């Protein structure tokens, strides 16, 4: 346990068909400095059995948190972060999609960009020469429109807030994931807002870095219902109103007091 440097949280809701047991077990064997924490978010299929297969013989570096009812990705990640922090001693902690659209190895490599200045690293699905970013044209176009709106809301020149590969210092995570999020799926936007609340906008820009992924492959299954096409805009509106109110009421000064804890 003392050798663990990175803890990766993996939320799972009915992921039995997507969990590559062999890939997970091989990664665990090959990377003794990484711990995995799976959150079984009220799955109704055989996800629990698959997770037991992954953890078998690796209990010292594989933790499983079981939620009796489905809470949604945001709450599963939040609880997973807190549970992972309680189970392991590590420098960095983050989250990754269970279908491994981004690989475990690439997620681990994110830690190499951490420094005394940088304490938040996130992947970005930028299509460029030398990378393999495979997603449908429809998903790409909707994603770009959503990303442009979010970037304007945050007042950050960020390309991809929604990529499911993010890594934080342990201390920053203890602050970021204290309270439940507003949205079940757009909580990544709230993560950015909370970092700005903690550090202030100017300083936050120097605390994070966006790293283009080498590989991201869209998997056919999706846990987001088609009806959420309308809900996503409602969530964005609610998030914008909520955090604008926090900034306008001066809560920034209150939250910024946590800096001493975050940076300790």
C-alpha positions in Angstrom: 0.0 0.0 0.0 2.9 2.4 0.7 4.1 1.9 -2.9 0.8 3.3 -4.3 1.4 6.6 -6.0 -1.9 6.9 -8.0 -5.4 5.9 -7.3 -7.8 5.6 -10.3 -11.6 5.7 -9.6 -13.7 3.7 -12.1 -17.5 4.2 -11.9 -19.6 1.3 -13.1 -23.2 1.0 -13.9 -24.3 -2.1 -15.7 -20.8 -2.4 -17.2 -20.5 -6.2 -17.2 -20.3 -6.3 -21.0 -17.6 -3.6 -21.1 -15.3 -4.7 -18.3 -12.2 -6.2 -19.8 -11.1 -8.4 -16.9 -7.8 -9.5 -18.5 -6.7 -5.9 -19.4 -7.5 -4.7 -15.8 -5.6 -7.6 -14.2 -2.6 -7.2 -16.5 -2.4 -3.5 -15.7 -2.5 -4.2 -12.0 0.3 -6.8 -12.3 2.4 -4.5 -14.4 1.9 -1.3 -12.4 2.5 -1.9 -8.7 2.4 1.9 -8.0 -1.3 2.2 -9.0 -4.4 1.3 -7.1 -7.9 0.9 -8.7 -11.1 1.8 -6.9 -14.3 0.6 -8.6 -17.7 2.0 -7.7 -20.5 -0.4 -8.5 -23.3 2.2 -8.9 -26.4 0.0 -8.2 -25.8 -2.2 -11.2 -28.5 -4.8 -12.1 -26.4 -7.0 -14.3 -23.3 -9.1 -13.4 -21.0 -6.2 -12.9 -20.4 -7.2 -9.3 -19.1 -10.7 -10.4 -16.8 -9.1 -13.0 -15.4 -6.7 -10.4 -14.8 -9.6 -8.0 -12.8 -11.4 -10.8 -10.6 -8.3 -11.3 -10.0 -7.9 -7.5 -9.3 -11.6 -6.8 -5.8 -11.9 -5.5 -5.2 -8.1 -5.8 -7.2 -7.0 -2.8 -4.3 -4.8 -1.5 -4.6 -2.6 -4.6 -8.1 -3.0 -5.8 -11.0 -1.6 -3.8 -14.7 -2.0 -4.5 -17.4 0.4 -3.2 -20.9 -0.9 -3.7 -23.8 1.5 -3.8 -27.2 -0.3 -3.3 -29.0 2.2 -5.6 -27.9 3.9 -8.8 -26.8 7.5 -8.0 -25.5 8.6 -11.4 -21.9 9.1 -12.5 -21.3 12.4 -10.6 -22.1 10.9 -7.2 -20.4 7.6 -8.0 -17.2 9.4 -8.8 -17.5 11.7 -5.8 -18.0 8.8 -3.4 -15.3 6.8 -5.1 -12.8 9.7 -4.7 -13.6 9.9 -1.0 -13.5 6.1 -0.6 -10.2 5.8 -2.5 -8.7 8.5 -0.3 -9.7 6.5 2.8 -8.4 3.2 1.5 -5.0 4.1 0.0 -2.1 6.5 0.6 -1.3 8.1 -2.7 -0.1 11.4 -4.2 -2.6 11.6 -7.1 -6.2 10.4 -7.6 -8.5 10.6 -10.7 -11.2 8.9 -12.6 -11.6 7.0 -15.8 -14.5 5.4 -17.7 -15.0 1.7 -17.2 -15.0 0.8 -20.9 -11.4 2.1 -21.1 -12.1 4.4 -24.1 -9.0 6.0 -22.6 -6.5 3.4 -21.6 -5.3 2.9 -18.0 -1.7 3.4 -19.1 -2.5 6.8 -20.6 -4.4 7.8 -17.5 -1.3 6.9 -15.4 1.0 8.9 -17.7 -1.0 12.0 -16.8 0.8 12.0 -13.4 4.1 12.9 -15.2 2.7 16.4 -15.9 2.1 17.1 -12.2 4.4 19.6 -10.5 4.7 22.0 -7.6 2.6 24.3 -9.8 0.2 21.9 -11.6 -2.2 19.9 -9.5 -5.0 19.2 -12.0 -4.3 17.3 -15.3 -7.1 16.4 -17.7 -7.2 14.6 -21.0 -8.5 16.2 -24.2 -9.9 14.5 -27.3 -8.2 16.7 -29.8 -8.0 15.2 -33.3 -4.4 15.7 -34.6 -1.7 13.8 -36.6 -0.3 11.1 -34.5 -3.4 10.5 -32.4 -6.3 8.1 -32.7 -9.5 9.8 -31.6 -12.4 7.7 -32.8 -15.9 9.1 -32.2 -19.0 9.6 -34.5 -19.4 12.8 -36.4 -22.7 13.5 -34.6 -21.0 13.1 -31.2 -18.1 15.2 -32.3 -20.3 18.1 -33.5 -22.5 18.1 -30.4 -19.4 17.9 -28.3 -17.8 20.8 -29.9 -20.9 23.0 -29.6 -21.2 22.0 -25.9 -17.5 22.6 -25.3 -17.7 26.1 -26.8 -20.6 27.1 -24.6 -18.8 25.7 -21.5 -15.6 27.4 -22.3 -17.4 30.7 -22.6 -19.2 30.1 -19.3 -16.0 29.3 -17.5 -14.0 32.0 -19.2 -11.3 29.4 -19.9 -9.8 28.5 -23.2 -10.4 24.8 -22.6 -11.0 22.4 -25.5 -12.6 19.5 -23.8 -14.1 19.6 -20.3 -16.0 16.4 -20.6 -13.3 13.9 -21.3 -13.6 11.1 -18.7 -9.9 11.1 -17.8 -8.9 13.5 -15.1 -6.2 13.4 -12.4 -5.8 15.6 -9.2 -3.4 15.8 -6.3 -4.8 14.0 -3.3 -5.1 17.2 -1.3 -7.0 19.1 -4.0 -9.4 16.1 -4.4 -10.2 16.3 -0.7 -11.6 19.8 -1.2 -13.2 19.4 -4.6 -15.3 16.3 -3.9 -16.7 17.3 -0.4 -20.2 18.1 -1.6 -22.6 16.6 -4.1 -22.8 18.0 -7.6 -25.8 19.7 -9.2 -25.7 17.6 -12.4 -25.4 13.8 -12.7 -23.5 14.0 -16.0 -22.1 17.5 -16.4 -20.3 17.5 -13.0 -17.0 18.0 -14.9 -18.0 21.6 -15.5 -18.6 22.0 -11.8 -15.1 20.6 -11.1 -13.7 23.5 -13.2 -15.9 26.0 -11.5 -14.9 24.8 -8.0 -11.2 25.0 -8.9 -11.8 28.6 -9.9 -13.6 29.2 -6.6 -10.7 27.7 -4.7 -7.9 29.6 -6.4 -9.5 32.5 -8.1 -9.6 32.7 -11.9 -6.1 34.0 -12.6 -4.3 31.6 -10.3 -6.5 28.6 -11.5 -5.1 29.0 -15.0 -1.7 28.1 -13.7 -2.9 25.2 -11.6 -4.2 23.0 -14.5 -3.0 21.6 -17.8 -4.9 20.0 -20.7 -3.2 17.1 -22.4 -4.2 15.8 -25.8 -4.9 12.1 -25.7 -2.9 9.7 -27.9 -5.9 7.4 -28.1 -9.6 7.6 -27.4 -12.1 5.1 -28.9 -15.8 5.6 -28.7 -17.6 2.5 -27.4 -21.2 1.7 -28.7 -22.9 1.5 -25.3 -23.9 4.7 -23.5 -25.4 5.2 -20.1 -26.8 8.7 -21.0 -30.4 8.4 -22.2 -31.4 10.2 -25.4 -34.0 12.2 -23.4 -31.1 13.9 -21.7 -30.6 15.9 -25.0 -32.9 18.5 -23.5 -31.8 18.0 -19.9 -28.2 18.8 -20.7 -29.1 22.4 -21.5 -31.2 22.7 -18.4 -28.3 21.4 -16.3 -26.0 23.9 -17.9 -28.4 26.7 -17.1 -28.7 25.5 -13.5 -24.9 25.2 -13.1 -24.3 28.7 -14.6 -26.9 30.3 -12.3 -25.6 28.5 -9.2 -22.0 29.3 -9.6 -22.6 32.9 -10.8 -24.5 33.4 -7.5 -21.6 32.0 -5.5 -19.1 34.4 -7.3 -21.4 37.4 -6.9 -22.1 36.7 -3.2 -18.4 36.6 -2.4 -18.2 33.0 -1.5 -14.9 33.0 -3.4 -13.2 34.6 -0.5 -14.6 31.9 1.9 -13.6 29.0 -0.3 -10.2 30.5 -1.0 -9.4 30.1 2.6 -9.1 26.3 1.9 -6.0 27.1 -0.2 -3.8 26.5 2.8 -5.2 23.0 3.2 -5.1 22.2 -0.5 -1.5 23.3 -0.9 -0.2 21.7 2.3 
